[in-house]
Amino acid sequence: MKNKKIHVTKSYLPPINKYIHYLEKIWNNSQLTNDGPLSQNLESKLHQYLNCKNISIVNNGTIALQIAIEALDMKNEIITTPFSYIATSSSILWQKCKPIYADICPKTLNINPKNIEKLINKKTSGIIATHVFGNPCDVIEINKIAKKYKLKIIYDAAHAFGVKYKKNSILNYGDISILSFHATKLFHTIEGGALVTSNINTYNKINYMKNFGHKGEEVFQGVGINGKISEFHAAMGLCVLDNIDIIIKKRKEIYQYYNQYINNFNFLCKPLLKENIDYNYAYYPVIFNTEKKLNHVKTELNKNNIYPRRYFYPSLNNLHFINGAHCPISENICRNILCLPISNYLEFSDIDFIIKIIKKSCV
């Protein structure tokens, strides 16, 4: 077991013959990119599977965030979460806006709506909230705040592929939701992402913005960027999407197997999942009661070729090039949270071994 490397996740790869089948189609029509037939097919199938209004696929989740900010004309200050991957904040900075951090809820780890309203001022143009580990934000309260102050909402749903709240896709909340299809994600296109919006005008704007501003061959609607996905990436997406329900089912089994152990440890707790959701089991985060225990466990696991990850560390407000306001809850969670390995390739015996090391390290 010690010689077997176990990472925090392992990308799903379809049977190679299935992928080759799509490659043959690319060779036959010679269209490699520029909204080819496989890209259009993937977009159509994702629209159906995710039950969302309008979806536009792009070449990564960070580009999706940048396009979303630009499409909604967000300026000056954007209220966001300090507990997320850096792309959530770096996209704001890249667009020449300023991230203003609202601290998180200690139980769900999502941005706390109570902390949003007190940060709103004349410079505030919108809110970017992350569905952390696929656990939905308090979308109802955030929507109320946004309506009251006429603010735009972007949801970073990079972790939330397939998640539903009250049987409705979580992607249908806010002005725009963005997805990441990076290789480490539950559903992936190797590299990729998407934007989802219910507003047809915003959707049309996104589509010309991701293609250099083109509106037809000879007309430019406005400033754009190269955010297109290639046919090769779309081909991988089509292969993975065919098996996504099997992937989620397997991860659910792994998640529940972990629970049998973790729920009995008094030095660990798990984030609280929102009620009335259909979850995707994309991550398995645990919160230690001290950073010392976390570091000790991480070291012992690494010695045995097991590589969990500190999602997300450090708290984004503490980055030297941001220097945001103090967010004590996020800072504390960041010190003590660790994501344990989870993938559809993981075996129950692997989990037994992981738990054995954790128990030995902390008891």
WOWO-V621925 format. One record per backbone hydrogen bond with DSSP energy under -1.0 kcal/mol. CO is the residue of the C=O (numbers start at 1). NH is the residue of the N-H. E is the energy in kcal/mol with one decimal. If there is no record, write none. Layout:
BEGIN
<<CO:NH:E> <CO:NH:E>>
END
This chain:
BEGIN
<<1:4:-1.2> <6:307:-3.4> <8:342:-2.2> <15:18:-1.1> <15:19:-1.3> <16:20:-2.5> <17:21:-1.7> <18:22:-1.1> <19:23:-2.1> <20:24:-2.4> <22:26:-1.8> <23:27:-2.5> <24:28:-2.0> <25:29:-2.0> <26:30:-2.2> <32:231:-3.2> <36:40:-2.3> <37:41:-2.2> <38:42:-2.6> <39:43:-2.4> <40:44:-2.2> <41:45:-2.4> <42:46:-2.7> <43:47:-2.3> <44:48:-1.7> <45:49:-2.8> <46:50:-3.0> <47:52:-1.2> <54:197:-1.9> <56:195:-2.2> <58:193:-2.0> <60:64:-1.5> <61:65:-1.9> <62:66:-2.4> <63:67:-2.8> <64:68:-2.3> <65:69:-2.4> <66:70:-2.1> <67:71:-3.4> <68:72:-1.8> <69:74:-2.3> <70:73:-1.3> <76:98:-3.4> <77:125:-2.8> <78:100:-2.7> <79:128:-2.7> <80:102:-2.5> <82:316:-2.6> <85:88:-1.8> <86:90:-3.3> <87:91:-1.9> <89:93:-2.2> <90:94:-2.8> <91:95:-1.4> <92:97:-2.3> <93:96:-2.0> <98:78:-2.6> <100:80:-2.8> <103:112:-2.0> <105:109:-2.1> <107:272:-3.1> <110:105:-3.0> <112:115:-1.9> <113:117:-1.3> <116:119:-1.9> <117:120:-1.2> <121:124:-1.4> <123:77:-2.1> <125:152:-1.5> <126:79:-2.3> <127:154:-2.8> <129:156:-2.9> <130:132:-1.6> <131:134:-2.2> <132:135:-2.2> <137:139:-2.2> <138:142:-2.3> <139:143:-1.9> <140:144:-1.8> <141:145:-2.1> <142:146:-2.4> <143:147:-2.4> <144:148:-2.2> <145:149:-1.9> <146:151:-2.6> <152:127:-2.5> <153:175:-1.8> <153:176:-1.6> <154:129:-2.1> <155:157:-1.2> <155:178:-2.6> <156:131:-2.1> <157:160:-1.6> <160:163:-1.9> <163:170:-2.2> <164:278:-2.2> <165:168:-1.5> <168:165:-3.1> <169:172:-1.6> <170:173:-1.1> <176:155:-2.5> <177:196:-2.9> <178:157:-2.0> <179:194:-1.7> <181:189:-2.6> <182:185:-2.4> <189:191:-2.0> <190:183:-1.8> <192:181:-3.2> <193:58:-2.7> <194:179:-2.6> <195:56:-2.5> <196:177:-2.4> <199:203:-2.4> <200:204:-2.3> <201:205:-2.0> <202:206:-2.5> <203:207:-2.0> <204:208:-1.7> <205:209:-2.3> <206:210:-2.2> <208:213:-2.5> <209:225:-3.5> <210:227:-3.0> <211:214:-2.2> <213:221:-2.8> <219:215:-3.4> <225:212:-2.3> <225:227:-1.2> <227:59:-1.4> <230:234:-2.1> <231:235:-2.1> <232:236:-1.5> <233:237:-2.1> <234:238:-2.3> <235:239:-1.8> <236:240:-2.6> <237:241:-2.7> <238:242:-1.3> <240:243:-1.4> <241:244:-1.2> <243:247:-2.3> <244:248:-2.6> <245:249:-2.2> <246:250:-2.2> <247:251:-2.2> <248:252:-2.3> <249:253:-1.7> <250:254:-2.0> <251:255:-2.8> <252:256:-2.6> <253:257:-1.8> <254:258:-2.4> <255:259:-1.9> <256:260:-1.1> <258:261:-1.6> <258:262:-2.5> <259:263:-2.0> <261:264:-2.0> <262:265:-1.7> <267:289:-1.5> <269:287:-3.3> <276:166:-3.5> <278:164:-1.8> <284:340:-2.7> <286:338:-2.6> <287:269:-1.5> <290:294:-1.6> <291:295:-2.8> <292:296:-2.0> <293:297:-2.7> <294:298:-2.9> <295:299:-2.2> <296:300:-2.3> <297:301:-2.7> <298:302:-2.5> <299:303:-1.9> <301:304:-1.1> <301:306:-2.4> <302:305:-1.9> <305:6:-2.8> <309:311:-1.8> <309:339:-3.2> <315:318:-2.3> <316:319:-1.5> <317:324:-2.2> <319:322:-1.9> <319:323:-2.9> <327:331:-2.5> <328:332:-2.0> <329:333:-2.7> <330:334:-2.8> <331:335:-1.2> <333:337:-1.2> <336:288:-3.2> <338:286:-2.5> <339:309:-1.9> <343:346:-1.2> <347:351:-1.6> <348:352:-2.4> <349:353:-1.8> <350:354:-2.4> <351:355:-3.0> <352:356:-2.1> <353:357:-1.9> <354:358:-2.2> <355:359:-3.0> <356:360:-2.3> <357:361:-2.0> <358:362:-1.4> <359:363:-2.3>>
END
